[in-house]
Amino acid sequence: MNFLLQFSRLVDDLNERVGRLTIWLILIVVLISAGNAVSRFAFNLSSNAMLEIQWYLFSAVFLFSSGYVLKRNEHIRIDVVTGRLSERAQNWIDVFGFIVFLLPMALLIAYLSWPVFMNAWTTGEGSPSPGGLIRWPVRILMPVGFALLILQGLSELIKRLAFLAGSGPNPLKREAGPSAEQELAEAIKKHQVAPQVVSYVEANHEMVEPQHKQGDAK
């Protein structure tokens, strides 16, 4: 169990670092989107490459943050029933979910997405739109993102088994500290980047935070 918990800590550290870096992609997407809108409506200029990079980065945010969100226990839960159960029962439900649903699904998608990336890499697949981007950078996001999710799923499984065996704390308790939205806002302030984006991020946090509080109350 000690070896498994050490592996779990290494995976947690990996996804924490990846997640914190990925947070900055949200700012980059917002700035690119704003720049595209200004150039299109103010100067009648448009670029397929700049439009496509937006969904490239959005895909990276979604896929690379999946393990980070699972690690921080911030994914969506339906707590109408499980919230009334004991801590041990909740952890047993998660163990069942990881083994039966999460890990098989993530392994299957990672396995099936790898040939798609290899095909794009070997053929030099490009965008069908004039001036668009090559496809292999976005194709590789899926196998890498799901690999991170698989690792985090194993880490979370280990932590729940450790709790059930009396060798660790309850992993279902939310981590204390600022949310991802607050971390991004503070980082932007620290680097004095786009104050208007800070306001947008903080407003988004104010809308999301009450939902978290209601979920914790349940």
C-alpha positions in Angstrom: 0.0 0.0 0.0 2.9 2.4 0.7 4.2 1.9 -2.8 0.8 2.4 -4.3 0.3 5.6 -2.3 3.6 6.9 -3.5 2.6 6.2 -7.1 -0.7 8.0 -6.3 1.2 11.1 -5.0 3.4 11.2 -8.2 0.3 11.1 -10.4 -1.4 13.7 -8.3 1.6 16.0 -8.7 1.7 15.4 -12.5 -1.9 16.3 -13.0 -1.7 19.2 -10.6 1.1 20.7 -12.7 -0.6 20.0 -16.0 -3.8 21.5 -14.7 -2.2 24.7 -13.5 -0.5 25.1 -16.9 -3.7 24.4 -18.7 -5.6 27.1 -16.8 -3.5 29.6 -18.8 -4.9 28.3 -22.1 -8.3 29.7 -21.0 -6.8 33.2 -21.1 -5.2 32.6 -24.4 -8.4 31.3 -25.9 -10.3 34.4 -24.7 -7.7 36.8 -26.1 -7.6 35.0 -29.5 -11.4 34.9 -29.6 -11.6 38.6 -28.8 -8.9 39.4 -31.4 -10.7 37.4 -34.1 -13.9 39.2 -33.4 -12.3 42.7 -33.5 -10.4 41.9 -36.7 -13.5 40.5 -38.4 -16.0 43.3 -37.5 -13.6 46.3 -37.4 -11.2 45.5 -40.2 -13.1 42.8 -42.2 -10.2 40.4 -41.8 -10.5 36.7 -41.0 -8.2 33.7 -40.7 -9.1 30.1 -40.7 -6.0 29.2 -38.9 -6.9 31.6 -36.0 -10.4 30.3 -35.9 -9.2 26.7 -35.8 -6.6 27.3 -33.1 -9.5 28.3 -30.8 -11.0 24.8 -30.9 -7.6 23.3 -30.8 -6.9 25.1 -27.5 -10.4 24.4 -26.2 -9.9 20.7 -26.8 -6.6 20.9 -24.9 -8.3 22.6 -22.0 -11.0 20.0 -21.8 -8.8 17.0 -22.2 -5.7 18.0 -20.2 -7.8 19.3 -17.3 -9.9 16.1 -16.9 -7.3 14.4 -14.6 -6.8 17.7 -12.7 -10.6 18.1 -12.1 -10.9 14.5 -10.9 -7.9 14.9 -8.6 -9.4 18.0 -7.0 -12.8 16.3 -6.7 -14.5 19.1 -8.7 -16.3 16.9 -11.3 -20.1 16.8 -11.5 -21.7 14.5 -9.0 -25.3 13.4 -8.4 -25.5 13.5 -4.6 -29.3 13.1 -4.2 -28.8 9.6 -2.9 -25.0 9.1 -2.3 -24.9 12.3 -0.2 -27.0 10.6 2.4 -24.8 7.6 2.7 -21.8 7.0 5.0 -18.3 8.0 3.9 -17.4 4.3 3.4 -20.4 3.7 1.3 -19.6 6.7 -0.9 -16.0 5.5 -1.4 -17.2 2.0 -2.3 -19.5 3.5 -4.9 -16.6 5.3 -6.4 -14.4 2.2 -6.4 -17.2 0.4 -8.3 -17.5 3.4 -10.7 -13.8 3.6 -11.4 -13.4 -0.1 -12.1 -16.6 -0.7 -14.1 -17.1 2.6 -15.9 -14.3 5.2 -15.8 -11.2 3.1 -16.4 -12.6 0.8 -19.1 -14.1 3.8 -20.9 -10.9 5.9 -20.8 -8.7 2.9 -21.8 -11.0 2.2 -24.8 -11.0 5.8 -26.0 -7.2 6.1 -25.6 -6.7 2.9 -27.5 -9.0 3.9 -30.3 -7.8 7.4 -30.6 -4.1 6.5 -31.1 -4.5 5.1 -34.6 -6.4 8.3 -35.6 -3.4 10.4 -34.5 -0.9 8.1 -36.2 -2.9 8.3 -39.5 -2.9 12.1 -39.3 0.9 12.1 -38.5 1.9 9.8 -41.4 -0.4 11.3 -44.0 0.2 14.9 -43.0 -3.6 15.5 -42.7 -4.5 19.1 -42.9 -7.5 21.3 -42.6 -10.0 21.2 -45.5 -10.3 25.0 -45.1 -7.9 27.3 -47.0 -5.2 28.5 -44.7 -6.2 26.0 -42.0 -3.9 24.1 -39.7 -2.4 20.6 -39.8 -4.4 18.1 -37.8 -1.9 15.9 -36.0 -1.4 18.3 -33.0 -5.1 18.2 -32.2 -5.4 14.5 -32.9 -2.8 13.7 -30.2 -4.6 15.6 -27.5 -7.2 12.8 -27.1 -4.8 9.9 -26.3 -2.6 12.1 -24.1 -5.6 13.6 -22.3 -7.2 10.2 -21.6 -3.8 8.8 -20.5 -3.7 11.5 -17.9 -7.3 10.7 -16.9 -6.4 6.9 -16.7 -3.5 7.7 -14.4 -5.6 9.9 -12.2 -8.4 7.3 -12.1 -5.8 4.8 -10.8 -4.6 7.3 -8.3 -8.1 8.0 -7.0 -8.9 4.3 -6.9 -5.7 3.8 -4.7 -6.7 6.6 -2.4 -10.2 5.2 -1.9 -8.9 1.7 -1.2 -6.4 3.2 1.3 -9.2 5.0 3.1 -11.4 1.8 3.2 -8.4 0.0 4.6 -7.8 2.6 7.2 -4.5 3.8 5.7 -5.5 7.2 4.5 -7.9 10.2 4.8 -11.2 10.4 3.0 -10.4 11.4 -0.6 -13.9 12.7 -1.2 -13.5 15.7 0.9 -12.8 18.8 -1.2 -9.3 20.3 -1.0 -9.1 23.5 1.0 -7.8 26.5 -0.9 -8.7 28.7 -3.9 -10.7 27.4 -6.8 -9.3 27.1 -10.3 -11.1 30.3 -11.3 -9.6 32.2 -8.4 -6.1 30.8 -9.1 -6.3 32.0 -12.7 -7.5 35.5 -11.7 -4.7 35.9 -9.1 -2.1 34.7 -11.7 -3.4 37.3 -14.2 -3.3 40.0 -11.6 0.2 39.0 -10.6 1.4 39.3 -14.2 -0.7 42.4 -14.9 -2.3 40.8 -17.9 -5.7 42.0 -19.3 -7.5 43.3 -16.2 -10.9 42.9 -18.0 -10.2 39.2 -18.3 -9.8 39.1 -14.5 -13.2 40.6 -14.1 -14.7 38.0 -16.4 -13.0 35.1 -14.6 -14.1 36.4 -11.2 -17.6 36.8 -12.4 -17.6 33.3 -13.6 -16.4 32.1 -10.2 -19.2 34.0 -8.5 -21.7 32.1 -10.6 -20.1 28.7 -10.0 -19.3 28.9 -6.3 -23.0 28.9 -5.1 -23.5 25.6 -6.9 -20.5 24.1 -5.1 -21.8 25.3 -1.8 -25.2 23.7 -2.5 -23.6 20.5 -3.5 -21.5 20.4 -0.3 -24.6 21.2 1.8 -26.3 18.2 0.4 
